[in-house]
């Protein structure tokens, strides 16, 4: 009778724990990324083949992935697959969470609602090319030139290259007269050259992103044409040449040298072309876009209506198209020169997130304000997240600012829940291992609780009936004891 009484009590205690466990699951049915608890029982020791009741064997988390919900939260993330986000509270201890309802705090760092800072790999500035000492995009840089994402090392290294300029449309002016005949450019020609070079630059950036190699440096085409100035003597004489599909012609003015200088200036008005002539009548026609080939032919001096024979010989050093970063940098330098010639300023910033060989990297908080990162005078951008890599977009420019890292454990059941949707590692869980192929981080998505409400309600009814049954065994044992005690009377 006493054994039955104690067995009933163990049942009451066990199912009270089960009730508490399942009630907690139901209470957290709407908690982001909550992992439900599963309780299991074990029979207690036996004596003479008679059991001594029940005990709670384990209460384990069920780390089965919850349903994924698409949200509009800019910084919301969800882990598809195994693993945990890394976060830190007020101490240096790293904690782990599946909850990805992140936000940018007042200090610009990425955090959980409870204040834990999300850990990852911050971006590093690797390259700056500037017309002056400035190395941050200010409100003066209004002209978009290019923006490209370049991924290497199986996408573990992400670089963003962004280029802007001050308003060259407003600052450009005609060259001084002292430049006549020496690559002279008008305001309109300068602007057209910049537009052509920026188009070529963006094209080269895009090509480089598809095959990110060091490659070969691009060079410009240079054509040299020796004109016989003794054949240019009067107003009936003229000089002409075809560049691309356009034929340029210049009538005699003042002198042979003046005529050729005016002719060079006319050629220099062409987009992406510059021409100069020396005192001996040797003209040089250069393509301002490295790697671009242009047809320079049909150079002639015409006396009246008759072409002078022999025609000038055109000697051309062909352009090298180049490839990879070498091509990009050659065009970029040409673009920078063209912008500076228009009395404007050029600025290129390159930022990199290197997530290769994570074990050697410093994992720390992630900063989301562009001014704090010394990238832009304006702090804010629209967040875009791709598999944990965070970009901030300002206008047409996109800057990589960091990467959220995730970790897995050999025994995730060994993690200890600490409340606030976070877990701490233990000896039983083992050391954390940076995730590589175990998961994917989804943007604007949250993982929901995996607590099953319908199953929870059924379990509550089962636990209730089991509790009632065990209480009945206690009361029945008590009645037996009363009867036994009454035998003495």
C-alpha positions, 0 to 999 in steps of 0.5 A: 500500500505504501509503495502504491502511495509513493508510486502515485506521488511520483506520477503526480510530480511527473505529470505536474512537470509535464503540464508545466512543460507543455504549458510553456510550449503553448505560451510560446506558440508565437515566440520567434524561433521558439523550440518546443520542449519534449518531456520523456519519462522513465520507470524507477527502480524495481523491487521484487519485480514491482516498480517504484513509480515514474521519474522525468528522464529528460526535457529536451528541446526539439530543434526541428526548424519552424515554419518560415514567414516572409516579412517586410523587416529590413533586417529580419533574417531566418536560418534555413537549415541547422545552426544559430546566430551568434550574439553577445550581451553585456558580457563577453560570452557568446550566446546563440539564437535562432531568432532573427528579428534584428534591428539597427540600434541607436548606436548603429549596431545590429541587435536583438530586441533584448539588446544582444548585439549580433556578431559577424564579420565587419567590412574593411576598406581596402582601396580608395582612389580620390582626386584629393585627400577626401575619402568619404562620399559627401553631398557634393558627389552627385554623379553616379559612375559605377557600382559593382559587387565582386565575389571570389573564393566561392563567394566567401569574399565579397567586395563592393566597388563604388565610384562617384564624382562631383557635378562635372556638368556644372564645373566643365569649361572650354580649355584655354586657347593655349591648349589649341592644337594640343588635345583641346577640349570644349565643355561639351566634349569633356562631358561627352568623354566622361559619359562615354568613359563611365559607360565603359567603366561600368561595362568593365566592372560588370565583366570583371565581376563575372571573372574576377582575375587580375587580368591584363592592363588595357591600353589606348590606341594611338595613331600618328599621321605626318602631314606635309605642311608644304602642301598646305599653302592657300585657301583652296587647300584642305585636310581631311581624315576619317575616324570611325564613321565620321569624316572630318575636314578642315579648310586652310586658315592663316598657315599650315600649322594653324590649319592643322591645329584647328583640324586637331581641335575639330577631331578632339570634339569627337567623343572619346578622341583627342588629337594634337599636332606638333610644329612639324605637322605630325598629328597624334590621334588617341582613343581616350577609352583604354581598350577601345579600337577606332578606325583611323583612315583616309588621311588626305591633303587636298589642293583645290579638288585634287588629293595630294599624292602620296597620301600621309601614312597612318601608323597605328599602335593598336589598343590592348583590350585588357582583362580583369582588374587590369582592364577596370583600373586602366579605364578608371584612371582615364575616367578620373583624368577626364573628370579632373580635366572638367574641374570636378573630383573623382572618388572610388571606395572599395569595401570587402567582407572576407569570410574565408577561413573563419577560424582566423577572423575576428568576430564582432558587432556589425555597424549599420551606419555609413557615416560611422563606417566612413563610407558616406556623409549620410548615415542611412541606406536601404538594407539588402541581405543575401545569405547573411551578407549585408549591403546598404544601398544609397541611390545607385550605389551599394556598399557591403558592410558586414556578414552575419555568421552562423555556427553549428554544434555536434550536440545541439541538445546540450545547449542550455536555454537562457531565456530571451531566445538565446542559448549558451554552449556547454561541455555537452554541446561541444565547441561551436563550429562555424557553419559552411554548407549546413544552412542558408540565411534568408532575408526579410524572413523570420522562423516561427515557433515550432510549438504545435498548438493542437498537439499541445492541447491534446497533450494537456488533456492526456496529462490531466487524465494521467494526473487524475489517475495517479491522484486516484491511486493515491486516494485508493492507497489511502483508503486501503491504509484506513481499512488496515488501520481500522482492523486494530479496532 
